[in-house]
């Protein structure tokens, strides 16, 4: 009887795949779309647009390369959760508590810095709509409070319900704006000399660009937790087919949008002599106003709405992802923490309050804060990447779910690249 059941599985999966339509696709996507929500934000609006503004399409290859090299480490978050029913934090503990402690130590710092960066930009865009009637920290506290209220109780369905339409709006708005930029007249000033990004002087920006492109690798832990939460919320485990479709749709969307924002910067700003200011208000105003000048008044609201949707989705998923990860991590360290019903809310409060302090310290330098946070993310990438790679290749992962030769080699290529570039950056910074 079991043999018949097993024999019928490939046929069922094939039928499921053949019958994949928009309704099924909408049901399949969830954790992957949340990952895209966490990824598509600061790295895209600020870093990708700056890359296109400063260097045109010269960094397009680098953006595609880093998305390729990070792909395995994000995919392992989905893969491990589907293969075992556990999340990556469970796996880290199985390898030894030291691996779990390492993740938690890094995650606390990343949580505060990342939340500060994404909330800062969300507030800047919000102030573009309603003006600076109140200080940035007050608006930041308000944005965080809305996110906490939406997330209170850690209910996956609320987050999943909110994220899908936000990402759909973002994608449509971005592609319409990009189409307008493609068909607009060239904007480069006469006798413009293209700068090269391939110098030691530009290395800091290149590292910052790659740090959150498409997202910091620890987001893979969020994915594994969201996959678990989706299965619990609907009462059935996420299948391999669902997980593959969900992850690739989310990751593919974040990659395409990275290229779109870089293209917007290259087509609309590159060669004009206009640079994006460091201050939050100046950055957003310049970002929106340039497109109004180039594409017409219709582009201003469109770009601003797309940017606000992007950053709100990023903020809510970052707060949830880190709080969820730290809550589960604490419970794995000490089982008595499971009795603390307020732990998830407590982590959200700690992260948000600490992030408010960071926002106050960097009130006049949005891009400065973002560069610091994204560089930190790149330097920690080989650590997170190694944790995921070691776990997926370990005995804790069923043999039939371990990555094939291509993913194995791509993983090593990614880790070697992260280390070599990171060491080069550190040595360059230490040189007189």
C-alpha positions, 0 to 999 in steps of 0.5 A: 500500500505504501509502495503504491502511494510512493509510486503515485507521487511523481504523477501527482507532482507532474499533474500539479505542475502541468495545472499551474495557473495564476490562482495556484501560483498566487497560492504557492507564493508566500515565503518567497514573496516575503523574502522578496519583500525583505530584499527589495528595498534599500538595496534596490532603491538606494544602492541599485539606483546609485549604481546606475546614476554613478556608473550607468550600466557598467555594474549590471554584470556585478549585480547579476553575478552577486545574485547568482553567487548568493542564490544557493545560500538563500535556496538552502533555507527553503530546501532544508525546511521542506526536506526536514520540517525544521528551520535553519536554526534547528539545523544549526543547533544539530551541528552544535550549539556553537553554530547557533550562538554564532548566528544569534550574536551576529543577528542581534547586531544585524537586526538593529542596524538593518531595521534602522536603515530600512525604517530611515528610508521609509520615513524619508519617503513618507515625509516626501508625501506629508512634509516634515511636520514632526521629527524623523524619530517620531515618524520612525516610531510611528512606522515601527508601531504600525509594523508591530501591530500588524505582526503582533502574535507572529501570525504568518497569514497577516504578513502573507496577506499584506505582502503579495499586493504590495509587491504586485504594486511595486513591480507594476509601478517600477516597470511602467516607470522603466518603460517611460525612461526607455522611451524618453530622450537621452539625458547625458550632458555634452562631452560627458566622460564616463567614470570607471567603477573598477578602482580601489576608490570605488571598492567601498561602494561596490562592497556596499552594493553587494552586501544587500544584493539582493539581501543579507544572507541571514534572510535565508533563516527567515525563509525557513521560518516562514516556510514552517509558519505557512505549513502550520497556518494551513495545516499541511506541509509545504511540498517540494513543488510549491517550495521550488516555485515559491522561492524562484518567483520571489528570488527572480522578482527581486533580481529583476527589480534590482536590474530595473532600479539600476536601469532607472538610474542609468537611463534617467540620471547617469551623465546629467551631472546630478548626484543623489544627496546623502541626507534622507529628505534630499535623497528622496526629493532628488530621486523623485523630482528628476523623474518628474523632469525627465518623464513628466508629472505622472512619474512623480507619484508613481515613483514615490508610491512604488518606493513607499510600497517597497520600503514599507514591505522591507521594514515589516519583513525585516522586523518580523524576520529578525524578531522571529529568528531571535525568538526561535533561537532563544527557545533553542538555547533554553527551552524555558524561553518557550513559556515566555509568551511575550518574547517575540513582542519583546524582541520587536520592542528591543530591535525597534527602540535600538534602531531609533537610537541609530536613526538619531545618530545618522539623522543627516546621512542616509547613504552613510548609514546604509553603506555601513550596514550593507558593508557589514552584511557583505563581510558577514556573508561568508559566515552565513553562507558557510553555515547554510552550506555545511548544514545542507551537506550534512547528515541532517539533510536527507540525501535526496534533498542535498544539492547537485554538483552545480549548486555545490560548485556554485556554493564554493565559488560564492564563499571564495568570492566573498572571502577574497573581496572582503579581505581585499576591502579590509586590506585596502582600508588599512593601507595608509 
